[in-house]
């Protein structure tokens, strides 16, 4: 592939859930800059409709256990992968989990909110987060009362959601909590009782909604981040979003998610960014474009530091699972709905990332922390299992494409390895990996000319190479 196509594959993979050479052929006429606009611009999702899913998988409708699978169906069938990637990005920062809520539909509603506001002004997103019922319960703001504050949300909105440790005082936390008093749940006593019970099947549990209780709000004067006034939560959000520390914090999150792995967030106050110049570029864009997240990401995708960051990130479990299943084509349309999605998306949890159930308010630690001896085995087994199964339409397509290309002539087994690798999105494979794949291929297959093999032997050889390539170090990276 040309350098331009390599960059396009890199861009498509990072803005979605992996890519392959077949996708590059579909965007061959677009320049890199036009492709950025195509990927981040508004477009219909065209995912499998809810009524089709609910008809075949009632547990998705009841919301008792199926929300991760429901979200997986959308990620696997959508035409707007970037929107799902953004929802996943914010889910990892504003980590909210069913382990405490016991109300999966409220978590799903939060994910919908990320889709709606996650590419607009950060101010609007943070305001809606502060009103989100799942977050209110997750961080106990329904227990935050005038004259008896609960500092939980006031602390976390500063520490983990916007500014980072070291950029505010304990007084700021208290004043922030005061500003959010009265931001609570509507009819909370009744809703708390009913949310623990399943309503008439299959509609599932009643979900919470936000209400502002003016009788429980602290209307007194507050001093917050060197500003003085009769602030409420919306005022606090506006002040937060004007801070340079907020721009730096969000920029570093964007860099960590889309460009290259950083150290875990708790270390950020003592460990500087991996690329300070890149962070400054994003900070400048944050203020230039009035805190608009999509505009900052546009700058990021067109930057040299993004283009030079090939294979500098470890795929998260969700990225690896969704990317693999999109390649395999197992759930790509409404004719492929299957209960196996429940076990397949559960594999991401075994690898360390249970969607809608983060380990804490801190979210997941990323990068090399995704890789342990146990999770690596799970990752390798999952990819090789799904990408070497000829019952999967996507795998059949890969095999057919490889045979078509190899029938035009290949010199040796290394050419075949290169072709197979590109079909699963690996466009930079080391000689060490190629030799390891070669060692894993049956010697009898290597000794025969590919052109003279039977179709069955060609297929078997291609599947072996794809299976081994999906087990490589390069497949763990993006």
Buried (B, 14 or more C-beta within 10 A) or exposed (E): EEEBBBBBBBBBBBBBBBBBBBBBEEBEEBEBEEBBEBBBEEBEBEBBEEEBBBEEBEBBBBBBEBBBBBBBBBBBBBEBBBBBBBBBBBBBBBBBBBEBBEBBBBBBBBBEBBBBBBBBBBBBBBBBBBBBBBBBBBBEBBBBBBEEBBBBBBBBBBBBBBBBBEBBEEEBBBBBBBBBBBBBBEEBEEBEEBBEEBEEEBEBBBBBBBBEBEEBBBEEEBEBBEBEEEBBBBBBBBBBBBBEBBBBBBBBBBBBBBBBBBBBBBEBEEEEBBBEEBBBBBBBBBEEBEBBBBBBBBBBBBBEBBBBBBBBBBBBBBBBBBBBBBBBBBBBBBEBBEEEBBEBBBBBBBBBBBBBBBBEBBBBBBBEBBBEEEBBEBBBEBBBBBBBBEEBBBBBBBBEBBBEBBEEEBEEBBBBBBBBBBBBBBBBBEEEBBEBBBEEBEEEBEEEEBEEBEEEBBBBBBBBBBBBBBBBBBBBBB
